Amino acid sequence: MIPKKIFFTKGVGVQKEKLASFEQALRKAGIEKYNLVKVSSIMPPNVKAVTKEEGLKILQPGQILFVVMSENSTDEPNRLISASLGIARPAKGGYGYLSEHHAYGQSAKVSGDYAEDLAATMLATTLGIEFDVDQAWDERKQIYKASGKIITTTTVTQSAKGAKEGLWTTVIAAAVFLIDE
């Protein structure tokens, strides 16, 4: 069972109950109708990224979906939360990495950069790319790309501030694997 396609999505939900806010975040992401199974963060070789709309067209309610998902929740008014996925793909058809990061107090940019850096660094270590862990992410990103071994890195991030009324706020970012049967 190796996924042939993948799509990325994100969402935010605000409700009185934590579970209901999670459900609403899934709805905003378009994946509330499915049974989600969280898996670790390896991106299969040659998996094709498709749009969320394209991916959702081939799914049926109740279907089991394998996902890499980051999620975060708060019921504290104005507390900044984020959920991010970092994505790093190698240049020559090998496997890549997805990384999950969820944080409090980090902007979408900071959280997304952290997740992207994490995925790229995990991939770089498996490819034997030498780098200084103390360098800034922007500097390492250039080293990774210059090596010719890492073709793309990116991020999917959802952030939100906790609802002023003290309602539960949940954010999610997900990579959904599609398996052709």
PLY file of the C-alpha trace (Angstrom):
ply
format ascii 1.0
element vertex 181
property float x
property float y
property float z
element edge 180
property int vertex1
property int vertex2
end_header
0.00 0.00 0.00
1.98 2.96 -1.29
0.13 6.23 -1.86
0.20 7.52 -5.44
-1.18 10.99 -4.69
-1.22 13.48 -1.83
-3.03 16.71 -1.10
-2.59 19.32 1.58
-5.28 21.14 3.53
-5.81 23.24 6.63
-8.64 24.62 8.74
-9.70 26.42 11.87
-12.75 25.83 14.07
-14.31 27.74 16.96
-16.93 26.13 19.21
-18.02 25.78 22.84
-16.62 22.25 23.12
-13.08 21.24 22.16
-14.23 18.24 20.11
-16.75 20.39 18.24
-14.02 22.94 17.40
-11.85 20.10 16.06
-14.78 18.87 13.94
-15.30 22.37 12.56
-11.58 22.65 11.70
-11.89 19.32 9.83
-14.92 20.73 7.98
-13.02 23.86 6.95
-10.25 21.58 5.72
-12.80 19.42 3.84
-11.88 16.15 5.57
-14.63 15.77 8.20
-16.45 12.96 6.34
-13.58 10.49 6.59
-11.99 8.21 9.17
-8.52 9.63 9.68
-5.58 7.45 10.61
-2.46 9.35 11.60
0.77 7.99 10.17
4.40 8.96 10.52
5.97 11.44 8.22
7.55 9.77 5.19
6.53 11.09 1.78
6.65 8.15 -0.65
8.88 8.38 -3.72
7.15 9.76 -6.81
3.92 10.62 -4.98
2.03 13.20 -7.03
0.76 16.32 -5.27
-2.79 17.20 -6.36
-5.11 20.01 -5.32
-7.46 19.51 -2.41
-10.42 19.76 -4.78
-8.96 17.09 -7.07
-8.26 14.79 -4.13
-11.69 15.22 -2.53
-13.43 14.27 -5.80
-12.21 10.68 -5.56
-13.11 10.12 -1.90
-16.28 8.66 -0.39
-17.78 9.45 3.04
-16.60 7.00 5.68
-13.45 6.12 3.76
-10.30 5.49 5.81
-7.64 8.08 5.01
-4.03 8.05 6.06
-2.89 11.52 7.12
0.05 13.33 8.59
-1.62 15.98 10.71
-0.61 18.74 13.06
-3.25 20.15 15.38
-3.47 22.60 18.24
-6.26 23.96 20.44
-6.85 26.63 23.05
-9.71 28.04 25.07
-7.66 31.05 26.20
-8.90 34.31 24.68
-6.43 35.84 22.18
-3.82 33.09 22.64
-2.03 32.61 19.31
-1.85 28.99 18.15
-0.52 27.35 15.02
-0.36 23.96 13.31
2.18 23.45 10.55
3.46 20.78 8.20
6.88 21.04 6.64
7.44 19.28 3.32
10.82 18.32 1.82
11.22 16.31 -1.39
14.45 14.94 -2.85
15.56 15.68 -6.40
15.94 12.10 -7.55
12.83 10.11 -6.76
13.68 8.97 -3.26
11.43 9.39 -0.27
10.85 12.76 1.35
9.79 14.01 4.75
6.76 15.66 6.27
7.16 17.24 9.68
4.48 18.26 12.16
4.87 21.31 14.35
2.29 22.92 16.60
3.01 25.92 18.76
1.68 28.60 21.05
2.65 32.22 20.48
4.25 31.68 17.06
3.03 33.48 13.96
2.12 31.42 10.90
5.42 32.44 9.28
7.58 31.43 12.25
5.70 28.16 12.77
5.77 27.33 9.05
9.47 28.11 8.72
10.22 25.89 11.72
8.26 22.96 10.23
9.86 23.43 6.79
13.32 23.58 8.36
12.63 20.42 10.35
11.52 18.44 7.28
14.43 19.69 5.17
16.95 18.93 7.91
15.64 15.38 8.35
15.91 14.84 4.59
19.35 16.46 4.41
20.71 14.10 7.06
19.50 11.04 5.14
21.05 12.38 1.91
24.43 13.06 3.49
24.30 16.83 2.97
26.74 18.53 5.31
25.52 21.62 7.13
25.99 23.59 10.32
22.99 23.13 12.63
23.70 26.55 14.14
23.20 28.35 10.81
19.94 30.21 10.26
17.24 28.38 8.31
17.58 30.71 5.31
21.30 29.91 5.05
20.78 26.15 5.39
17.95 26.28 2.85
20.40 27.65 0.29
22.94 24.91 1.11
20.27 22.21 0.75
19.09 23.53 -2.62
22.65 24.13 -3.89
23.48 20.49 -3.15
21.13 19.47 -5.97
19.80 16.70 -3.74
16.72 18.49 -2.37
14.36 19.81 -5.01
11.57 21.43 -3.00
10.69 22.48 0.50
7.49 24.18 1.54
4.99 24.45 4.36
1.25 24.33 5.06
0.26 26.32 8.14
-2.92 27.37 9.90
-2.82 29.86 12.76
-5.52 31.61 14.79
-6.05 33.56 17.97
-8.19 32.05 20.69
-11.78 33.32 20.56
-12.37 36.35 22.78
-15.39 34.66 24.38
-13.22 31.80 25.69
-14.60 29.31 23.18
-12.37 26.48 22.00
-10.29 27.34 18.92
-8.62 24.51 17.00
-6.24 24.69 14.06
-5.13 21.82 11.82
-2.77 21.30 8.89
-2.88 17.95 7.10
-1.32 15.95 4.32
-3.81 13.39 2.99
-2.48 10.30 1.24
-4.54 8.86 -1.62
-4.17 5.21 -2.44
-5.42 3.96 -5.80
-7.04 0.60 -5.47
0 1
1 2
2 3
3 4
4 5
5 6
6 7
7 8
8 9
9 10
10 11
11 12
12 13
13 14
14 15
15 16
16 17
17 18
18 19
19 20
20 21
21 22
22 23
23 24
24 25
25 26
26 27
27 28
28 29
29 30
30 31
31 32
32 33
33 34
34 35
35 36
36 37
37 38
38 39
39 40
40 41
41 42
42 43
43 44
44 45
45 46
46 47
47 48
48 49
49 50
50 51
51 52
52 53
53 54
54 55
55 56
56 57
57 58
58 59
59 60
60 61
61 62
62 63
63 64
64 65
65 66
66 67
67 68
68 69
69 70
70 71
71 72
72 73
73 74
74 75
75 76
76 77
77 78
78 79
79 80
80 81
81 82
82 83
83 84
84 85
85 86
86 87
87 88
88 89
89 90
90 91
91 92
92 93
93 94
94 95
95 96
96 97
97 98
98 99
99 100
100 101
101 102
102 103
103 104
104 105
105 106
106 107
107 108
108 109
109 110
110 111
111 112
112 113
113 114
114 115
115 116
116 117
117 118
118 119
119 120
120 121
121 122
122 123
123 124
124 125
125 126
126 127
127 128
128 129
129 130
130 131
131 132
132 133
133 134
134 135
135 136
136 137
137 138
138 139
139 140
140 141
141 142
142 143
143 144
144 145
145 146
146 147
147 148
148 149
149 150
150 151
151 152
152 153
153 154
154 155
155 156
156 157
157 158
158 159
159 160
160 161
161 162
162 163
163 164
164 165
165 166
166 167
167 168
168 169
169 170
170 171
171 172
172 173
173 174
174 175
175 176
176 177
177 178
178 179
179 180
